[in-house]
Amino acid sequence: MSAIRRVDGELWMEGVRLAEVAKRFGTPCYVYSRAAIETEWHAFDRALAGTDHLVCYAVKANSNLAVLGILARLGSGFDIVSGGELARVLAAGGRADRVIFSGVGKSEEEIRAALAAGIRCFNVESEPELERLNSVAGSLGRAAPVSLRVNPDVDARTHPYISTGLKGNKFGIAHDRALAAYDLAASLPHLEVTGIDCHIGSQILDMAPLEEALERVLELAAAVVARGIPIRHVDLGGGLGIRYREEETALDIGRWCATVARRLAGSGFSLVLEPGRAVVGNAGVLLSRVEYLKLDKGKRFAIVDASMSELIRPALYEAWHEIVPLAELGRAAATYDVVGPVCESSDVLGTDRSLAIAPGDGVAILSAGAYGMVMSSNYNSRPRPCEVMVDGARAVEVRPRESVASLYAGESTLD
Ligand SMILES: *Cc1c(COP(=O)(O)O)cnc(C)c1O
C-alpha cells in the first residue's frame, strides 16, 4: 500500500495534508502511516492464515516505539539484532515469547538479557556462538532455544552490500558445515534445538532466489530431523523487496506466502518470516524544504534541508527514492541533482530529477519508512529529525527533533 496520494495538487497521508505536517513540526521530518503499516503486516498474516506461523517484524528497519507498539497490538513477533532492540520491543509492549534474536555478534550481556526476558529463539550464526550461548544459559540454569542460521549459498541478485546468502559472507553457517553444527548444538546440554533459519539478502525483487533458498533449507531441515534432532520451525528471514520507483514491481507478498504455505503443508514445520522493509518501507516519507536552487556550469542543484545524515541510503547503496513537491504550485520544471547541506560529495538524495520547485517549497522523499531514521547520524552536528505518526486525521509527534545542545550534553572540555 502506498501511504500517500495527491488531491487537488496537495500531497496527503491518510487524512492529513503533509504540507501542514511540515509547517507544524518543521523539516526535515519523518512521517509514517499507521494504516499503511497495518495493511502490510496483515498482508503477511492473512496470506498465511492456514499455516502455523509467526510474522516477526525486523525491528532494525524502523524501531520507533510507535511503530513497534502498533505491531505489538496486532500480535506481531519481532526479529531483533541487539539488546537495544530487545529493550525497545519490551518498552513498546511487545511479547518476549514472540521475539527472535538474529545477528553475528551477540555479546554475553545481550544473551543474558534475552534469556532473562524469555525470548522465543536465538538465531545462531556460528559454532563459537553456540558454545557461548550454552555457557551463558548454563550459568543462568536455563535452556536456550536455538535455530541455526544456515547460508544456503544462493545469489539474491540484489546490491552486494545487502546480499547475505552467498559463500564468503559473514552471515550464517556455511551449507556444508550445517549438519556438523547441528550435531554440536544437539550435544550441548543447555541448548534446545528448535529450528532452522536463513536470510539471503534485502530488497529482493525476484522470487526465484527465495524459492531456491526455501528448497535448500527444507532439504537441510529434513536431514537434521533424520539425524534425530527434532526441529519444529523453519524461518525464511525477510528481504522482500518493495517498489521504490515506478518501473519496479514489488515482490508479491501474497504469492510468496502462498508458495511457502504450499511447500510447508503437511511437513509438520511451523513457519517464521522476518520482514522489515516490506512492512514499513512504503509507509513512511521524509519531508524536507528547498533552501537554494544553485546553477553551476550548466548543472542545477536543489539544495534541501535533508541530507545523508537523515537518509543515507542513496549515498550508501546508490538507492533511488522518488522526490516530489508537497504541493503542485504551477512552477516551471527543471532537472536538478537534489543534495543536502552535508560536506560530502556523496550527500546526494537524487540525481537528474525533474522538479517544479522554488526555494522555500516543501518536498517529500518517498519510501523512506525503512532504513531511514534508524540509520541517521549526527554527522556535521545535525540534530536528528522528529518523527510523526499519522493515524486517520491525527498527526502525532512520536519522537521530537533533537536539540543542538543535546548533541554535546555529555561532552566536556579539558580543564
Ligand atoms: C535485515 C534482516 C531482516 C529484514 O530484512 P528486510 O529486507 O528489511 O525485510 C530479516 N532478518 C534478518 C536476519 C536480517 O538481518
The ligand as a Tripos MOL2 file, in Angstrom:
@<TRIPOS>MOLECULE
LIG
   15    15     1     0     0
SMALL
NO_CHARGES

@<TRIPOS>ATOM
      1 C1         17.7430   -7.2100    7.9580 C.3       1 LIG1
      2 C2         17.1890   -8.5360    8.2900 C.ar      1 LIG1
      3 C3         15.8380   -8.8070    8.0810 C.ar      1 LIG1
      4 C4         14.8790   -7.8190    7.4370 C.3       1 LIG1
      5 O1         15.2400   -7.5550    6.1140 O.3       1 LIG1
      6 P1         14.2370   -6.7120    5.1930 P.3       1 LIG1
      7 O2         14.9630   -6.6250    3.9050 O.co2     1 LIG1
      8 O3         14.0630   -5.3950    5.8260 O.co2     1 LIG1
      9 O4         12.9750   -7.4810    5.0950 O.co2     1 LIG1
     10 C5         15.3470  -10.0230    8.4780 C.ar      1 LIG1
     11 N1         16.1560  -10.9620    9.0360 N.ar      1 LIG1
     12 C6         17.4670  -10.7430    9.2460 C.ar      1 LIG1
     13 C7         18.2930  -11.7930    9.8730 C.3       1 LIG1
     14 C8         18.0340   -9.5270    8.8750 C.ar      1 LIG1
     15 O5         19.3350   -9.3190    9.0700 O.3       1 LIG1
@<TRIPOS>BOND
     1     1     2 1
     2     2     3 ar
     3     2    14 ar
     4     3     4 1
     5     3    10 ar
     6     4     5 1
     7     5     6 1
     8     6     7 2
     9     6     8 1
    10     6     9 1
    11    10    11 ar
    12    11    12 ar
    13    12    13 1
    14    12    14 ar
    15    14    15 1
@<TRIPOS>SUBSTRUCTURE
     1 LIG1         1 GROUP 0 **** ****
